Amino acid sequence: MAVTLLVLGDRNDPRMRALAGVPKDVRVVFGETPQDFGADLARADAILCWWRGRDALDPILVAAPQLRWIHVSAAGLDNLVSPALAASSAVLTNSRGVYGDALGEYVVAAMLYFVKNLARLRDAQARHAWEPFEGERLGGKVLSIIGYGDIGAAIAQRATALGMQVVAYRRRPELSAGDPNVARVVGSLRDAIAPADFVAVAAPLTPQTRHMIGAEQLSWMRPHAVLINIGRGQLIDEPALIDALQRGAIRGAALDVFETEPLPASHPFWSMPQVLLSPHSADRVEGWLDQTMAMFLDNLGRFVRGEPLTNVVDPHRGY
């Protein structure tokens, strides 16, 4: 059976060359607006939403009554969730699994940044100063992971290999029963945060998780603890975090995501020495877009053959 695939994205993106190898019975149509797709909207079977948000996707959904499958290139759905997406009967899949390894390595790097005091080393080097000091080890420290999905599991695997104790926080603790990389699974946010030396936030952004780390939750952290966010900026109440950092209530923070991106030049985070910043690029490593396309192509093959799709997600829950 012939399949009409709409690609919501730039046809000149180098990754689109991979679509030349789709099965012969798949017709690929590129566009950015309903007008670009024209009559193909009425017979569309599937959409590849390639790094586009709800403003681009919603008009397509409304005009594609036969749509059976939507695949999004991102892992998070917060930029796509909308009434139109929730109302669609099409199966929704994402690119979960592509980014976990890179983000796991980033969290390890952030933790090492603090325990090995790399900022102090760079400062001393710039001053040509020979200033020996005692550092710390990650081994034996407690890492609590807030939101224990595939990214959380990738973080835990690396942390355990370094001798850390991992506490996993998730809404359904039973899903991590028997996980060899987790010392303890908890369903209470306070039980996860209070004993931690490092708190890594990797939860999806939903109405329920927005500002899940605020003034109260930060008050549960130990004074020497570090907050790491590789989820979404809106998971953390930034004014509350700034206050905690300025008061010295916590040791520091490593942040890859922010409530406003790009981070405004006047934002206090830029000038805080106890904050490690990265421009929402912790998951951008060599080959990451090729892996994202490969995951889609695998699912496309399944779709054409009538097999179950991988990475099915719920637009109502947001993950």
Secondary structure in CASP SS format (residue, H / E / C, confidence):
PFRMAT SS
TARGET T0000
AUTHOR 0000-0000-0000
METHOD secondary structure of the structure
MODEL  1
M C 1.00
A C 1.00
V E 1.00
T E 1.00
L E 1.00
L E 1.00
V E 1.00
L E 1.00
G C 1.00
D C 1.00
R C 1.00
N C 1.00
D C 1.00
P H 1.00
R H 1.00
M H 1.00
R H 1.00
A H 1.00
L H 1.00
A H 1.00
G H 1.00
V C 1.00
P C 1.00
K C 1.00
D C 1.00
V E 1.00
R E 1.00
V E 1.00
V E 1.00
F E 1.00
G E 1.00
E C 1.00
T C 1.00
P H 1.00
Q H 1.00
D H 1.00
F H 1.00
G H 1.00
A H 1.00
D H 1.00
L H 1.00
A H 1.00
R H 1.00
A C 1.00
D C 1.00
A E 1.00
I E 1.00
L E 1.00
C E 1.00
W C 1.00
W C 1.00
R C 1.00
G C 1.00
R H 1.00
D H 1.00
A H 1.00
L H 1.00
D H 1.00
P H 1.00
I H 1.00
L H 1.00
V H 1.00
A C 1.00
A C 1.00
P C 1.00
Q C 1.00
L C 1.00
R C 1.00
W E 1.00
I E 1.00
H E 1.00
V E 1.00
S C 1.00
A C 1.00
A C 1.00
G C 1.00
L C 1.00
D C 1.00
N C 1.00
L C 1.00
V C 1.00
S C 1.00
P H 1.00
A H 1.00
L H 1.00
A H 1.00
A H 1.00
S C 1.00
S C 1.00
A C 1.00
V E 1.00
L E 1.00
T E 1.00
N C 1.00
S C 1.00
R C 1.00
G C 1.00
V C 1.00
Y C 1.00
G H 1.00
D H 1.00
A H 1.00
L H 1.00
G H 1.00
E H 1.00
Y H 1.00
V H 1.00
V H 1.00
A H 1.00
A H 1.00
M H 1.00
L H 1.00
Y H 1.00
F H 1.00
V H 1.00
K C 1.00
N C 1.00
L H 1.00
A H 1.00
R H 1.00
L H 1.00
R H 1.00
D H 1.00
A H 1.00
Q H 1.00
A H 1.00
R C 1.00
H C 1.00
A C 1.00
W C 1.00
E C 1.00
P C 1.00
F C 1.00
E C 1.00
G C 1.00
E C 1.00
R C 1.00
L C 1.00
G C 1.00
G C 1.00
K C 1.00
V E 1.00
L E 1.00
S E 1.00
I E 1.00
I E 1.00
G C 1.00
Y C 1.00
G C 1.00
D H 1.00
I H 1.00
G H 1.00
A H 1.00
A H 1.00
I H 1.00
A H 1.00
Q H 1.00
R H 1.00
A H 1.00
T H 1.00
A H 1.00
L C 1.00
G C 1.00
M C 1.00
Q E 1.00
V E 1.00
V E 1.00
A E 1.00
Y E 1.00
R C 1.00
R C 1.00
R C 1.00
P H 1.00
E H 1.00
L H 1.00
S H 1.00
A C 1.00
G C 1.00
D C 1.00
P C 1.00
N C 1.00
V C 1.00
A C 1.00
R E 1.00
V E 1.00
V E 1.00
G C 1.00
S C 1.00
L H 1.00
R H 1.00
D H 1.00
A H 1.00
I H 1.00
A C 1.00
P C 1.00
A C 1.00
D C 1.00
F E 1.00
V E 1.00
A E 1.00
V E 1.00
A C 1.00
A C 1.00
P C 1.00
L C 1.00
T C 1.00
P C 1.00
Q C 1.00
T C 1.00
R C 1.00
H C 1.00
M C 1.00
I E 1.00
G C 1.00
A H 1.00
E H 1.00
Q H 1.00
L H 1.00
S H 1.00
W C 1.00
M C 1.00
R C 1.00
P C 1.00
H C 1.00
A C 1.00
V E 1.00
L E 1.00
I E 1.00
N E 1.00
I C 1.00
G C 1.00
R C 1.00
G H 1.00
Q H 1.00
L H 1.00
I E 1.00
D C 1.00
E H 1.00
P H 1.00
A H 1.00
L H 1.00
I H 1.00
D H 1.00
A H 1.00
L H 1.00
Q H 1.00
R C 1.00
G C 1.00
A C 1.00
I C 1.00
R C 1.00
G E 1.00
A E 1.00
A E 1.00
L E 1.00
D C 1.00
V C 1.00
F C 1.00
E C 1.00
T C 1.00
E C 1.00
P C 1.00
L C 1.00
P C 1.00
A C 1.00
S C 1.00
H C 1.00
P H 1.00
F H 1.00
W H 1.00
S H 1.00
M C 1.00
P C 1.00
Q C 1.00
V E 1.00
L E 1.00
L E 1.00
S C 1.00
P C 1.00
H C 1.00
S C 1.00
A C 1.00
D C 1.00
R C 1.00
V C 1.00
E C 1.00
G C 1.00
W H 1.00
L H 1.00
D H 1.00
Q H 1.00
T H 1.00
M H 1.00
A H 1.00
M H 1.00
F H 1.00
L H 1.00
D H 1.00
N H 1.00
L H 1.00
G H 1.00
R H 1.00
F H 1.00
V H 1.00
R H 1.00
G C 1.00
E C 1.00
P C 1.00
L C 1.00
T C 1.00
N C 1.00
V E 1.00
V E 1.00
D C 1.00
P C 1.00
H C 1.00
R C 1.00
G C 1.00
Y C 1.00
END
